[in-house]
Amino acid sequence: MIDQLTAITVYVTSYVHLYKLAVSLTIFLIFWGFKNLFTNYIFHFMLSLINRNKLDSSASFLNAVRNPLKNLIVLIGAYFALQNYLPNAFNPILNDIFRTGIIVLFANAIYSLVLYYAANESEINKLVNREVDKILIPFLSKVFRAIVLALAFVAIASTWGYDVNGFIAGLGLGGLAFALAAKDLLANIFSGIVIITDKPFSIGDWIKTNEVEGTIEDINFRSTKIRAFDQALVTVPNSTLVNTPIINFTKRLIRRVTFEISLKYNTPSYKLKACISKIEDLLRNHPDVDQQTIFVKFDSLDKSSLNIFVYFFTATVIWGEYLNIKQDINFKIMEILENEGVSFAFPSTSVYVETPIEMKAQEK
């Protein structure tokens, strides 16, 4: 053992070993410096050329592959340095490690690109030269990322000499057993595909089912996430959504407003006609009211009021704008009634006494 330690010490301190170590460190440091040069100058130059028309050059697909490219330069430097330093017997395993690193970095670059495009809807539209439905983006993003990871795993296993064909065949048998044991999960997955292709709603839509009402936040392989109006997050299985009626309020082109105006019974008929005419003129000339369907009619004689039926649609479906339009019309209707000198009715009861009280007192 002493002789072996002595031999190792002599080799480590020998000129040949120190020379190879110095050359290897120099190679690695050169590539390390080139990494910084690439990041600070070359990469920024490429970024400015590709995004010369953009004000914000930081929002580019190149930034998604920036780190993988930097790590690739370091990996190449480490490979050449170790190849120069280690004996030739280490070359096979060193080559396998280098190939594995290349696969990991390439998969990381593709994975980052998928995440970048998933977060930038406008970039996807430019890439495919058409508008992509919002509901497809998170779903396809998950699918592509899963494919990238699976292909990277298979490529790495093949690099290290594992039988990929047997592995894939095993996945087929295991997938059959899994399908039998998880039919509900598969039903939700296929239902998710049906939702994506049929497009009953999209991300951000306001929907209502028999059990939940809210805004669509996300759809994945198993379920759809809906943000209720009390800010609770409701997770609904896709198979449930496919088999239930869905009301999509966002898809409406116009939004309905209907109510009754109750006036006192002592309102003269000519004033009632004037109020109806002026309210209808108000709606006909309002810029935010859809002109196809407008009804203002003397509808009924209630127990304690004369009722005017008002029915129309706003030209917007956005809730905040809808409320502002209703408020504006309500105020203008109040002004019409005030100008005509009529009053709103309220629930009341009239009591009639058959024998006057004064007569009873005189009789007594």
NORURMO-V771486 format. One record per backbone hydrogen bond with DSSP energy under -1.0 kcal/mol. CO is the residue of the C=O (numbers start at 0). NH is the residue of the N-H. E is the energy in kcal/mol with one decimal. If there is no record, write none. Layout:
# NORURMO-V771486
{{CO/NH/E} {CO/NH/E}}
This chain:
# NORURMO-V771486
{{0/4/-2.6} {1/5/-2.3} {2/6/-2.3} {3/7/-2.6} {4/8/-2.6} {5/9/-2.5} {6/10/-2.3} {7/11/-2.8} {8/12/-2.0} {13/17/-2.1} {14/18/-2.4} {15/19/-2.4} {16/20/-2.6} {17/21/-2.4} {18/22/-2.6} {19/23/-2.5} {20/24/-2.4} {21/25/-2.2} {22/26/-2.5} {23/27/-2.5} {24/28/-2.6} {25/29/-2.2} {26/30/-2.1} {27/31/-2.3} {28/32/-2.6} {29/33/-2.4} {30/34/-1.9} {31/35/-1.5} {32/36/-2.4} {33/37/-3.1} {34/38/-2.3} {35/39/-2.7} {36/40/-2.2} {36/41/-1.3} {37/42/-3.5} {40/44/-2.3} {41/45/-2.4} {42/46/-2.4} {43/47/-2.2} {44/48/-1.8} {45/49/-2.2} {46/50/-2.2} {50/53/-1.4} {57/59/-1.5} {64/68/-1.8} {65/69/-2.1} {66/70/-2.8} {67/71/-1.9} {68/72/-1.8} {69/73/-1.8} {70/74/-2.5} {71/75/-2.5} {72/76/-2.1} {73/77/-2.6} {74/78/-2.3} {75/79/-2.3} {76/80/-2.2} {77/81/-2.5} {78/82/-2.4} {79/83/-1.8} {80/84/-1.7} {81/85/-3.2} {86/89/-1.7} {87/90/-1.6} {89/93/-2.2} {90/94/-2.7} {91/95/-2.0} {92/96/-2.2} {93/97/-2.2} {94/98/-2.6} {95/99/-2.4} {96/100/-2.3} {97/101/-2.2} {98/102/-2.4} {99/103/-2.5} {100/104/-2.5} {101/105/-2.5} {102/106/-2.7} {103/107/-2.3} {104/108/-2.1} {105/109/-2.3} {106/110/-2.6} {107/111/-2.4} {108/112/-2.1} {109/113/-2.3} {110/114/-2.0} {111/115/-2.3} {112/116/-2.5} {113/117/-2.1} {114/118/-1.4} {119/123/-1.4} {120/124/-2.0} {121/125/-1.9} {122/126/-2.2} {123/127/-2.5} {124/129/-1.2} {132/135/-1.2} {135/139/-3.0} {136/140/-2.2} {137/141/-1.8} {138/142/-1.9} {139/143/-2.9} {140/144/-2.2} {141/145/-2.1} {142/146/-2.2} {143/147/-2.5} {144/148/-2.3} {145/149/-2.2} {146/150/-2.8} {147/151/-2.3} {148/152/-2.2} {149/153/-2.3} {150/154/-2.6} {151/155/-2.4} {152/156/-2.4} {153/157/-2.3} {154/158/-2.0} {155/159/-1.6} {156/161/-2.5} {157/160/-1.4} {161/163/-1.1} {162/166/-1.5} {163/167/-2.7} {164/168/-2.5} {165/169/-2.3} {166/170/-2.0} {167/171/-1.9} {168/172/-2.0} {169/173/-2.8} {170/174/-2.7} {171/175/-1.7} {172/176/-2.1} {173/177/-2.5} {174/178/-2.4} {175/179/-1.8} {176/180/-1.8} {177/181/-1.9} {181/185/-2.0} {182/186/-2.4} {183/187/-2.0} {184/188/-2.0} {185/189/-2.8} {186/190/-2.0} {187/191/-2.1} {188/192/-1.8} {189/193/-2.1} {190/194/-2.5} {191/195/-2.1} {192/196/-2.3} {193/197/-3.0} {194/198/-2.2} {201/204/-2.1} {204/215/-2.4} {205/248/-1.9} {205/249/-1.1} {206/213/-2.1} {207/246/-2.9} {211/208/-3.2} {213/206/-2.6} {214/226/-3.2} {215/203/-2.3} {217/224/-2.9} {221/237/-2.1} {222/219/-2.7} {223/235/-2.8} {224/216/-2.9} {224/217/-1.3} {225/233/-3.4} {226/214/-2.5} {227/230/-1.8} {231/227/-3.0} {233/225/-3.3} {235/223/-2.7} {236/240/-1.6} {237/241/-2.2} {238/242/-1.2} {240/243/-1.2} {246/207/-1.9} {248/251/-1.3} {254/313/-3.2} {256/311/-2.5} {258/309/-2.7} {260/307/-2.7} {261/344/-2.5} {262/305/-2.8} {263/266/-1.4} {267/271/-2.0} {268/272/-2.5} {269/273/-1.9} {270/274/-2.4} {271/275/-2.1} {272/276/-2.3} {273/277/-2.6} {274/278/-2.4} {275/279/-2.1} {276/280/-2.3} {277/281/-2.3} {278/282/-2.0} {279/283/-2.5} {280/284/-1.7} {285/288/-1.3} {287/314/-2.4} {294/310/-2.6} {296/308/-3.3} {299/306/-2.6} {304/301/-2.2} {305/262/-2.9} {306/298/-2.1} {306/299/-1.2} {307/260/-2.6} {308/296/-2.2} {309/258/-2.0} {310/294/-3.0} {311/256/-3.1} {312/289/-2.6} {313/254/-1.5} {317/321/-2.8} {318/322/-2.4} {319/323/-1.8} {320/324/-2.2} {321/325/-2.2} {322/326/-2.4} {323/327/-2.3} {324/328/-2.4} {325/329/-2.6} {326/330/-2.2} {327/331/-1.9} {328/332/-2.3} {329/333/-2.1} {330/334/-2.1} {331/335/-1.9} {332/336/-2.4} {333/337/-2.5} {334/338/-2.5} {335/339/-1.8} {336/341/-2.2} {342/263/-1.7} {355/359/-1.4} {356/360/-1.8} {357/361/-1.9} {358/362/-2.2} {359/363/-1.9}}
